[in-house]
Amino acid sequence: MKRYLIFGLLAALTASLAACSQAEPATEPTTQPTTEVEAQGPATAVPPGLPGRTPPSTAAQLASQAVTRTPAGIAIENGITLRGRVRWEGLASLFSQRNHPLQREVERFSVLTLSGGLLGGQSDSESFEFQVPADEAYLLKARISDGVNLWAMTPRLTGETMQDVSLETTYEAALVYAVEVEGAATSGSAGALKDSTGLTLFVGADRLVNTVKRVVNNALFWRVDYSIFTEMNESNIRAFGGGLGPFRPLDSLTSDPQPDYVPHIFMLNTSGEGPLFLDRILMSELNADRWAAIVVAEDIPPRVYRGLGGLDVAHGGTSVVYGEDKCFQWNGDECQIFRQVLVTYPLDPPAGVTPTEITSVDEFDGAHRPQWSWDQRKIAFHAYPNGRLDRAQIYVAASDGSGSTQLTFQTRGQNGATAPNWSPGNSRIVYVSDQESFSWDIWVMNSDGSGQENLTNGRVKFPNGPKFSPDGRRIVFYAQDDSSDGTSRGGPDNELWIMNRDGAGLRKITDNDADDETPVWGLNGIDVVYSVDQESWAASNVFTGQKLFGFPGITRGRYVSPVLAATPHVLIPTQAAIEAARVSEEGYVDKDWLAGKVESNQETEGYQVITPSNKPPSGNVLSDYRYEIFTAFTQTPIYQSDVGGWVPPVISWP
């Protein structure tokens, strides 16, 4: 029943999706999360709330009351009892799914006003009991001994109340503050907000709901002593996969649920025919059960001479940015000089639309490794302003290529500055430089080029491809593995590494005989997707290095630079496959049937990527059995698919 409700509502969401592109830029999360100051002895007044928030009860009002002290150390008059305990079931299941240890010992309970003012706390117990003023709503925080924090929000209290703290109540409280991000949740609305949140979590089909769960799970697994007031900000929500649109109020989530953005893998691919250069961009579901080619070099001559390079898609993004090798100087039919230019291409292109150049062959001697800002308004890249024999420098331009600004002006080292990546909120850029080390280092700077700082200082060899985590607290990259003797490869292989944003906590994630490269973060800030030997891709848990799954290799050729992004799309087969009765209710084509069609026409083994085409059928049976891309919000319902099928459990959130 739910899936029919979802499809019935999809058409109404088109306007909401269009509004996404008008969203204001996200703000950078607080560098050090603000948390409440734990009470040291009996409290006599309520501390002021966080800046910009108005507490439901001011300190002056409480101080004017006749004060008595409870055994919990809270100063209050005529208070009512608020009691509860920690419920472990949901949290234990979450940690078990990731094979991650959980310490079941409560260090401290705290009770706070909705604006963050601390009323009091209790220690060393799995249950709590507080005396608090009536006619107000409160927040409860349970801190586990190993750093995990759970939250709960109460309704307005009119009498003795039992309120447990659990994973579910943490989601509820976090969702309220995500929706109320511009102001405090007032006590008058807390009860209604809490009820709406419960309904929304039950529906579970909105992108904001699932994104809030990713933020919470990320904080739980990383043991971040976070405050709801600082973590549930616009920058974090969007960076964890919330997309480019504004937040929606809770009542709209329950009355008009929409599917979450779908996690997709975008990758460069070789066709396996002719010269082995990268000539197409694929878009695949996580387990490669459905896929499509969205850009193919041979479809856009004479723009592309050799191939494609470097691509990126923002979470919730609407366009892909990548490089095209374009011929700069011809000698008859032969190209004498070619350079890479950067282009953008919409994921839902109207008929006849071609990629848009945002750099030119006259401007740089090659532009590379483009990266969208988190709001898809800017692009960072490195380019060669003085020829390929000179140093690369990092630039930032608007999404249409205008206003290009050079950020680095390096004069030392051989390579310059390369491979930029934005932090959530777009205030910082991490990149690679060899100005102080022959083997390169990971550096970071402000988005205007100031404050350049070396993070690795020669501790790893040849690091590359740094990426900020969705909460901006960690950086993942790849580098050579000194512990490997390289006997089977002729030298050290590349492994994945992780460190804190200040360079501390450096450690290796993977340890094998393959070249693990170009990692990107999963939407939960817990898993990474990366290239394996430049032939396939895989996903692993960053805590243990345990491989979650690998690309099954259903098409020929190499797979390079995978990018995980949440986009409003699903992949479905064409009508021909449906009429042949070889499509499941979830929209998947029978693989044996498809393989047989491919083999009979091309005399090859396995599956081929069939290029989408606007041309009418020409008699080639392959053109009748391709995949196409549809938006999840406006697709024609030629098959029925449950919402759960659009959000694979791996990489999104457990």
VOGU-3710 file (C-alpha; in Angstrom, 3 decimals, decimal comma):
1> mkrylifgll> 0,000/0,000/0,000  2,822/2,368/0,878  4,427/2,160/-2,543  1,163/3,192/-4,261  0,914/6,157/-1,902  4,477/7,157/-2,778  3,876/7,049/-6,521  0,687/9,024/-6,093  2,634/11,799/-4,458  5,619/11,918/-6,810
11> aaltaslaac> 4,141/14,376/-9,293  3,454/16,934/-6,571  7,113/16,948/-5,619  8,449/18,309/-8,900  8,060/21,928/-7,739  9,863/21,117/-4,510  12,733/19,590/-6,472  12,943/22,670/-8,707  13,270/24,882/-5,648  16,439/23,024/-4,671
21> sqaepatept> 18,589/25,078/-7,019  17,567/28,299/-5,254  18,874/27,247/-1,839  21,227/29,563/0,018  24,830/28,413/0,564  25,312/26,130/3,551  27,324/27,360/6,527  30,381/25,615/7,924  29,760/23,468/11,032  31,285/24,598/14,291
31> tqptteveaq> 34,932/23,529/14,486  34,611/22,263/18,037  31,057/21,127/18,818  29,375/23,059/21,612  28,193/20,806/24,413  26,572/21,564/27,708  28,822/22,139/30,713  28,188/19,359/33,166  26,994/20,479/36,583  29,639/20,526/39,301
41> gpatavppgl> 27,597/20,193/42,456  24,072/21,584/43,132  22,690/24,005/40,551  21,115/27,265/41,661  20,002/28,679/38,311  19,571/27,689/34,689  22,593/28,643/32,555  21,817/30,847/29,551  21,023/29,118/26,262  23,180/29,030/23,193
51> pgrtppstaa> 23,622/32,280/21,219  20,606/33,180/19,116  18,193/30,928/21,023  15,612/32,020/23,569  15,202/29,610/26,494  11,599/28,670/27,287  12,222/29,608/30,917  14,753/32,315/31,702  17,254/32,069/34,505  15,763/35,159/36,146
61> qlasqavtrt> 12,324/33,575/36,360  13,686/30,437/38,022  15,895/32,431/40,382  12,856/34,354/41,644  11,279/31,127/42,888  11,743/29,767/46,364  14,558/27,298/45,895  14,802/23,799/47,343  17,392/21,162/46,511  16,572/17,684/45,296
71> pagiaiengi> 18,790/14,603/45,805  19,749/15,045/42,147  21,236/18,439/42,978  18,700/20,472/40,981  17,425/23,761/42,371  13,690/23,902/41,775  10,414/24,769/43,456  7,232/22,727/43,124  8,857/20,487/40,517  7,396/17,393/38,933
81> tlrgrvrweg> 9,178/14,073/38,483  10,804/13,091/35,182  12,277/9,606/35,181  13,445/6,975/32,701  16,294/4,725/31,580  18,394/3,795/28,559  16,892/1,305/26,127  19,746/-0,535/24,418  17,944/-2,617/21,804  18,129/-0,334/18,766
91> laslfsqrnh> 21,636/0,915/19,538  22,975/-2,594/20,098  21,487/-3,731/16,780  23,011/-0,760/14,939  26,492/-1,444/16,288  26,155/-5,170/15,672  25,416/-4,543/11,981  28,806/-2,859/11,667  30,679/-5,371/13,831  31,524/-2,481/16,114
101> plqreverfs> 31,898/-2,817/19,912  29,419/-1,091/22,211  30,061/-0,449/25,906  26,756/-0,709/27,809  27,585/1,475/30,759  26,020/4,896/31,345  28,456/7,550/32,516  26,016/10,405/33,020  22,455/11,601/32,452  21,791/15,305/31,877
111> vltlsggllg> 18,558/17,279/31,618  18,553/20,486/29,551  16,190/23,183/28,380  15,272/23,083/24,713  17,811/25,850/24,102  20,676/23,888/25,673  20,765/25,281/29,212  21,827/22,615/31,705  19,481/21,969/34,648  21,400/19,131/36,263
121> gqsdsesfef> 22,855/15,657/35,960  23,194/12,223/37,533  26,084/9,776/37,207  26,764/6,039/37,210  23,294/4,646/36,684  21,226/3,179/33,859  18,156/5,066/35,070  17,494/8,640/36,105  15,028/10,747/38,090  14,880/14,542/37,934
131> qvpadeayll> 12,680/17,202/39,494  11,935/19,841/36,859  9,521/22,779/36,489  6,090/21,929/35,121  4,628/23,214/31,840  7,901/23,013/29,945  9,523/20,541/27,530  13,066/19,262/28,017  15,993/17,465/26,422  17,635/14,433/28,002
141> karisdgvnl> 21,163/13,308/27,216  22,652/9,938/28,132  26,426/9,681/27,772  27,802/6,139/27,544  31,179/5,505/29,182  32,985/5,078/25,830  31,709/8,369/24,416  28,427/7,475/22,697  25,651/10,029/23,283  21,901/9,407/23,139
151> wamtprltge> 19,204/12,076/23,319  15,477/12,366/23,949  12,965/15,213/23,818  9,993/15,302/26,162  6,594/16,821/25,466  5,409/19,694/27,695  5,287/18,172/31,165  2,075/18,546/33,157  2,580/15,674/35,562  4,895/12,848/36,499
161> tmqdvslett> 6,419/11,514/33,254  8,374/8,466/32,129  10,717/9,211/29,193  13,239/6,590/28,114  16,331/7,445/26,066  17,142/5,299/23,008  18,400/5,331/19,442  14,876/6,093/18,250  14,432/9,064/20,583  17,830/10,350/19,438
171> yeaalvyave> 16,566/10,324/15,838  13,385/12,085/16,940  15,174/14,882/18,778  17,700/15,303/15,973  14,984/15,543/13,331  13,181/18,257/15,305  16,345/20,331/15,494  17,143/19,718/11,827  13,760/21,126/10,839  14,011/23,945/13,425
181> vegaatsgsa> 17,600/24,714/12,464  17,084/28,485/12,293  15,644/28,758/15,805  15,060/26,978/19,070  12,236/24,495/19,431  9,793/26,229/21,731  8,160/24,407/24,604  4,761/25,251/23,158  5,474/23,313/19,975  7,716/20,570/21,370
191> galkdstglt> 4,915/18,092/21,985  3,437/18,466/18,502  6,891/18,370/16,918  7,734/15,187/18,786  4,515/13,519/17,617  5,085/14,584/13,995  8,637/13,321/14,178  7,512/9,896/15,317  5,122/9,654/12,375  7,803/10,815/9,955
201> lfvgadrlvn> 10,293/8,246/11,195  7,636/5,591/10,751  7,053/6,645/7,129  10,815/6,711/6,581  10,670/7,805/2,950  11,856/11,397/3,083  15,439/12,396/2,294  15,662/14,581/5,402  14,634/11,695/7,681  17,252/9,358/6,287
211> tvkrvvnnal> 19,891/12,068/6,265  19,279/12,842/9,945  19,765/9,168/10,705  23,105/9,252/8,881  24,243/12,250/10,915  23,239/10,574/14,183  24,795/7,228/13,290  28,010/8,927/12,228  28,257/10,714/15,589  27,497/7,509/17,479
221> fwrvdysift> 30,094/5,376/15,678  32,811/8,034/15,882  32,035/8,742/19,562  31,618/12,447/18,861  30,598/14,331/22,001  28,253/16,368/19,898  25,432/18,724/20,680  22,193/18,516/18,735  22,275/22,295/18,524  25,504/22,341/16,496
231> emnesniraf> 25,398/19,034/14,584  21,903/19,539/13,192  22,884/22,492/11,043  22,202/23,088/7,379  25,764/22,359/6,281  25,915/18,954/7,976  22,472/17,919/6,794  23,271/18,641/3,168  26,771/17,158/3,316  25,414/13,847/4,637
241> ggglgpfrpl> 23,185/13,476/1,584  20,278/15,864/2,144  20,680/17,378/-1,281  20,557/20,946/-2,468  17,002/21,846/-1,458  15,762/23,596/1,666  14,484/21,759/4,712  10,852/20,721/4,876  8,624/21,157/7,947  7,678/17,990/9,792
251> dsltsdpqpd> 3,990/18,146/8,915  4,869/18,150/5,199  7,027/15,046/5,648  4,123/13,067/7,079  1,485/14,351/4,657  3,635/14,280/1,520  6,507/11,781/1,884  9,021/11,477/-0,934  11,732/8,896/-1,623  15,208/9,481/-0,334
261> yvphifmlnt> 17,843/10,422/-2,865  19,267/7,236/-4,326  22,946/6,382/-3,733  24,618/5,881/-7,105  28,144/5,127/-8,242  29,425/7,259/-11,106  32,628/6,036/-12,751  34,859/6,420/-15,796  34,912/3,315/-17,974  36,686/1,935/-21,025
271> sgegplfldr> 34,565/0,282/-23,663  37,158/-2,423/-24,243  37,022/-1,817/-27,985  39,804/-0,069/-29,875  42,260/2,164/-27,931  41,990/1,607/-24,203  41,164/5,145/-23,184  38,340/6,220/-20,893  35,454/6,952/-23,220  32,281/6,854/-21,131
281> ilmselnadr> 30,790/7,732/-17,767  28,616/5,091/-16,156  25,976/5,488/-13,492  25,315/2,359/-11,440  23,331/1,299/-8,446  25,527/0,242/-5,551  25,510/-3,461/-6,319  25,577/-2,852/-10,086  22,221/-4,547/-10,578  21,098/-1,631/-12,744
291> waaivvaedi> 23,341/0,773/-14,620  23,462/3,126/-17,605  25,977/5,076/-19,676  25,261/8,787/-19,259  28,163/10,265/-21,273  29,842/8,526/-24,228  32,768/10,133/-26,057  31,831/8,786/-29,481  28,474/10,536/-29,247  30,052/14,009/-29,129
301> pprvyrglgg> 32,717/14,238/-31,870  34,840/16,162/-32,606  34,848/17,499/-29,059  36,639/14,519/-27,523  39,864/13,394/-29,128  41,299/10,820/-26,718  39,020/10,315/-23,756  37,515/11,536/-20,511  39,087/12,220/-17,138  38,176/13,177/-13,601
311> ldvahggtsv> 34,501/13,450/-12,678  32,403/14,573/-9,748  28,737/14,716/-8,745  27,439/16,551/-5,686  25,123/14,835/-3,204  21,636/15,533/-4,472  23,315/17,072/-7,501  21,795/17,768/-10,888  24,941/17,828/-13,064  28,190/15,936/-13,556
321> vygedkcfqw> 31,480/17,797/-14,043  34,381/16,048/-15,776  37,265/16,518/-18,218  37,348/16,030/-21,975  40,578/15,629/-23,937  40,043/18,138/-26,735  42,248/18,508/-29,783  43,953/21,885/-29,879  45,990/21,558/-33,050  45,210/19,333/-36,035
331> ngdecqifrq> 47,460/18,230/-38,906  45,047/16,882/-41,433  43,258/14,019/-39,727  45,848/13,714/-36,982  45,838/15,628/-33,724  49,163/17,252/-32,881  48,239/18,764/-29,499  45,328/17,998/-27,212  44,456/19,398/-23,812  41,865/18,541/-21,208
341> vlvtypldpp> 39,075/21,025/-20,721  36,403/20,867/-18,008  32,742/20,505/-18,895  29,427/20,080/-17,125  26,503/17,978/-18,268  23,023/17,691/-16,711  21,976/14,325/-15,335  18,569/14,881/-16,943  19,580/16,427/-20,279  16,900/17,619/-22,681
351> agvtpteits> 17,124/16,225/-26,185  19,998/17,691/-28,160  21,879/19,118/-25,175  25,665/18,749/-25,294  28,241/19,232/-22,525  29,071/22,846/-21,634  32,719/23,886/-21,547  33,697/25,781/-18,397  37,416/26,047/-19,208  38,994/26,562/-22,612
361> vdefdgahrp> 42,111/25,241/-24,309  43,350/28,832/-24,581  43,033/29,520/-20,858  45,108/26,625/-19,440  47,490/24,003/-20,713  45,103/21,411/-19,297  42,571/21,558/-16,415  41,995/18,509/-14,195  40,289/16,891/-11,166  37,189/19,116/-10,893
371> qwswdqrkia> 35,268/19,031/-7,607  31,838/20,527/-6,945  31,378/22,615/-3,839  28,791/21,081/-1,510  26,085/23,446/-2,787  27,004/22,886/-6,488  27,662/26,608/-6,976  31,441/26,463/-7,437  34,044/24,118/-8,905  37,600/23,677/-7,629
381> fhaypngrld> 40,217/22,182/-9,942  43,916/22,245/-10,719  45,320/23,567/-13,972  48,595/24,438/-15,684  48,731/28,187/-16,332  52,307/28,121/-17,707  52,531/24,787/-19,516  52,698/21,152/-18,431  56,416/21,434/-17,656  55,650/24,030/-14,978
391> raqiyvaasd> 53,763/23,601/-11,699  50,018/23,039/-11,400  47,976/25,519/-9,368  44,519/25,321/-7,767  41,639/27,431/-9,060  38,024/28,026/-8,105  35,322/29,089/-10,570  31,561/29,487/-10,590  29,530/26,538/-11,842  29,373/28,083/-15,312
401> gsgstqltfq> 33,144/28,655/-15,401  32,990/32,394/-14,800  35,058/34,246/-12,217  37,985/31,821/-12,255  40,304/32,646/-9,325  43,802/31,252/-8,723  44,276/30,179/-5,075  47,847/28,817/-5,017  51,018/30,379/-6,433  53,599/27,734/-5,658
411> trgqngatap> 57,182/28,239/-6,785  58,835/25,294/-5,003  58,671/21,581/-5,753  58,145/19,916/-9,120  54,392/19,375/-9,302  52,743/22,319/-7,557  49,258/21,929/-6,036  46,695/19,375/-7,240  43,552/17,374/-6,369  41,454/19,921/-4,404
421> nwspgnsriv> 38,397/18,917/-2,357  35,927/21,099/-0,437  34,998/20,805/3,227  31,287/20,825/4,140  30,183/24,444/4,151  32,869/25,231/1,553  35,125/27,161/3,940  38,217/24,918/3,535  39,937/23,077/0,689  42,209/20,054/1,146
431> yvsdqesfsw> 44,756/19,345/-1,597  48,112/17,751/-2,502  51,400/19,648/-2,731  55,101/18,826/-2,988  56,412/22,256/-2,006  57,973/20,812/1,180  58,363/17,133/0,302  59,556/15,230/-2,756  56,917/12,555/-2,069  54,118/15,132/-1,722
441> diwvmnsdgs> 51,957/15,938/1,308  48,305/16,566/2,122  47,677/20,279/2,706  44,658/22,347/3,705  43,791/26,004/3,176  40,888/28,411/3,484  38,658/28,641/0,426  40,226/32,000/-0,479  43,740/30,487/-0,554  44,870/31,798/2,837
451> gqenltngrv> 45,996/29,743/5,844  47,870/27,032/3,941  48,952/24,222/6,294  50,824/20,918/5,823  48,911/18,052/7,488  51,086/14,987/6,766  54,624/16,431/6,860  56,276/13,468/5,140  54,691/10,792/7,349  53,324/8,910/4,325
461> kfpngpkfsp> 54,717/8,517/0,822  52,983/9,953/-2,220  49,563/10,689/-0,682  46,847/11,673/-3,137  43,101/12,117/-3,594  42,174/13,630/-0,179  38,462/13,907/0,648  36,727/15,559/3,603  34,195/13,426/5,492  30,582/14,664/5,497
471> dgrrivfyaq> 30,978/16,209/8,965  34,336/17,751/8,043  36,169/16,083/10,956  38,224/13,537/8,982  40,117/13,240/5,700  40,527/10,017/3,708  43,185/9,602/1,001  45,435/6,977/-0,593  49,220/6,623/-0,282  51,998/4,092/-0,725
481> ddssdgtsrg> 52,276/1,255/1,805  55,817/1,089/3,178  55,086/-2,188/4,969  54,532/-3,987/1,663  57,572/-5,632/0,076  55,931/-5,339/-3,320  57,348/-8,671/-4,489  54,219/-9,505/-6,461  53,849/-6,014/-7,937  57,379/-4,766/-8,443
491> gpdnelwimn> 57,010/-2,098/-5,740  54,803/-0,824/-2,899  51,074/-0,740/-3,555  48,651/2,019/-2,605  46,376/1,668/0,416  43,685/3,863/1,950  44,547/6,105/4,908  42,536/8,301/7,249  43,358/11,145/9,633  41,652/13,900/11,583
501> rdgaglrkit> 41,223/17,248/9,859  44,243/18,606/11,774  46,479/15,699/10,665  46,290/13,807/13,963  45,174/10,175/14,250  46,816/9,040/11,010  46,190/5,354/10,315  45,922/2,910/7,422  42,473/1,532/6,542  43,153/-1,186/3,965
511> dndaddetpv> 46,018/-3,677/3,846  46,214/-5,977/0,824  48,141/-6,587/-2,401  45,913/-4,385/-4,578  46,212/-0,706/-5,451  43,368/0,888/-3,462  42,946/4,442/-4,752  40,642/7,465/-5,204  38,425/6,901/-2,134  35,171/8,782/-1,596
521> wglngidvvy> 33,011/8,793/1,529  29,726/6,975/1,864  26,690/9,026/2,808  26,987/7,920/6,434  30,562/9,090/6,999  31,445/5,523/8,010  32,171/3,686/4,746  34,291/4,523/1,705  34,060/3,581/-1,967  37,313/3,314/-3,904
531> svdqeswaas> 39,054/2,041/-7,026  40,818/-1,360/-6,973  43,792/-1,724/-9,357  42,033/0,757/-11,663  39,925/-2,135/-12,889  36,961/-2,266/-10,518  35,697/-0,663/-7,330  34,786/-1,754/-3,829  33,396/-0,410/-0,542  34,902/-0,879/2,927
541> nvftgqklfg> 34,272/0,043/6,532  36,761/2,713/7,624  36,981/1,359/11,179  38,070/-2,166/10,332  38,942/-2,061/6,619  36,446/-4,891/6,127  35,286/-4,981/2,507  31,514/-4,570/2,307  31,216/-5,544/-1,335  33,066/-5,345/-4,618
551> fpgitrgryv> 31,905/-4,390/-8,076  30,746/-7,605/-9,809  32,291/-6,617/-13,142  29,279/-7,204/-15,356  30,732/-5,078/-18,154  34,077/-5,209/-19,929  36,840/-2,628/-19,577  38,383/-0,689/-16,699  36,558/1,231/-13,978  38,294/4,347/-12,698
561> spvlaatphv> 37,600/7,033/-10,083  34,253/5,919/-8,631  32,171/8,715/-7,121  29,335/7,992/-4,706  26,567/10,576/-4,859  22,915/10,682/-3,864  20,778/11,755/-6,807  17,028/11,790/-7,485  17,129/8,966/-10,007  16,258/5,344/-10,484
571> liptqaaiea> 17,400/3,157/-13,363  14,757/1,216/-15,254  14,755/-0,947/-18,401  13,092/0,059/-21,663  9,658/-1,081/-22,710  11,143/-3,820/-24,927  12,497/-5,740/-21,945  9,197/-5,371/-20,147  7,218/-6,654/-23,125  9,529/-9,663/-23,222
581> arvseegyvd> 8,400/-10,439/-19,658  11,997/-10,500/-18,409  11,678/-7,755/-15,795  10,967/-8,310/-12,120  8,505/-6,224/-10,116  11,483/-4,205/-8,845  12,560/-3,360/-12,389  15,540/-5,703/-12,793  16,143/-7,446/-16,116  16,873/-11,169/-16,051
591> kdwlagkves> 20,657/-11,312/-16,327  20,861/-14,598/-18,234  18,386/-13,315/-20,810  20,266/-10,028/-21,200  23,640/-11,792/-21,417  22,294/-14,058/-24,140  21,101/-11,091/-26,175  24,440/-9,352/-25,851  26,468/-12,463/-26,693  24,376/-13,331/-29,715
601> nqetegyqvi> 24,891/-9,865/-31,163  28,502/-9,108/-30,296  29,923/-12,589/-29,718  31,396/-11,525/-26,409  31,061/-12,835/-22,911  29,417/-11,025/-20,024  27,441/-7,813/-20,226  27,984/-4,729/-22,312  27,083/-1,180/-21,385  24,421/-0,178/-23,863
611> tpsnkppsgn> 24,517/3,508/-24,721  21,240/5,425/-24,369  20,189/6,857/-27,715  17,450/9,189/-28,920  17,457/7,580/-32,359  14,512/5,379/-33,426  15,056/1,580/-33,465  17,307/0,595/-36,362  16,873/-3,151/-36,243  19,856/-3,666/-33,950
621> vlsdyryeif> 18,412/-5,674/-31,103  20,906/-4,144/-28,661  19,218/-0,768/-28,939  16,046/-2,390/-27,646  17,590/-3,749/-24,476  19,343/-0,776/-22,958  18,866/0,907/-19,612  17,656/4,457/-19,212  17,784/7,047/-16,432  14,587/8,488/-15,002
631> taftqtpiyq> 14,147/10,918/-12,143  12,689/9,256/-9,072  10,122/12,050/-8,733  8,742/12,137/-12,275  9,281/8,647/-13,637  6,538/6,892/-15,546  5,354/4,053/-13,273  5,732/1,255/-15,830  6,661/-0,997/-12,921  6,030/-0,885/-9,204
641> sdvggwvppv> 8,969/-0,626/-6,830  8,823/-0,391/-3,072  10,563/2,630/-1,575  12,948/0,338/0,283  14,291/-0,865/-3,040  15,506/2,624/-3,871  17,730/2,910/-0,805  20,131/-0,054/-0,672  21,172/-0,831/2,925  24,923/-0,772/2,286
651> iswp> 26,558/2,692/2,342  23,338/4,640/2,998  22,557/3,921/6,639  22,055/0,616/8,476
//
